Amino acid sequence: MNRFAFLLALLLPACVNQETVDYAFCDADEACFSVVEPDPVVCNGVTCSGLCGVAWGCQKGPGGTDVCVVTEEMPGKDDGDLCTYDLCKGNDHWIHVPITAAEMDDGNECTIDECKPASGVYHVNTCG
């Protein structure tokens, strides 16, 4: 073991962030952090992408063929509002569409149908 490595081993704690060490000994003309892209997921000949996800997998679909499924969603799906639908738009971002009055209507003329973001749809009885 060369002396420098031995001294470094003595000075550094047992758990070391390897990227930090690599960066510390990186020359100005070196690419110190190369990002390794994972191999694309291909299901039934289709490369999975978009779908408001950052990671994909294959799953048996109708007819037993493999289809792309999101295994890790892109951040931003849940807006925390129970009065909205969280929808994937354009396969690359989330939108939050409010629930309509018609969707809240329970069909009972004796209730007022409302929605609170923290608790969702509720019905207040107005008949005695």
Steps between C-alpha positions, in 0.01 A plus 500: 500500500650832411564747782243754383217246494607370840499851651167575338352182648618608847363851470158423350216352704386143430194613302595731217291645222686360201378775265648765730834321506497458121422868455776607738759318288356594163720691255354804325487319165331182632134414492465404865137414521371309206129433522419146401161485336311178565419279205159591358210273592350334192166320523372306201732698272393841636749718691329630813514875560284795597196381692579750778753260640873492561527120514314234305447128488309243298173341604274248329217686333185387319570201283809413703736744326743716698404867539688793656407595858635778720694363799604843632285804433633841408470737798194725504221244471333560833412864560350411839157631394222240526283722277718445192590216270873458447547428130799438281501751213709465189686207658744732673326706770207492742190718498241528776141522375229611748207267567189645334171578675336221300755250630436611860119480465360206696159540333332589828308830492532527877876537499750765404792331331841653568866412508778591743859450383601329825204261530342469155134498393232528768122553509321730746138412574269800453163326552347457847 
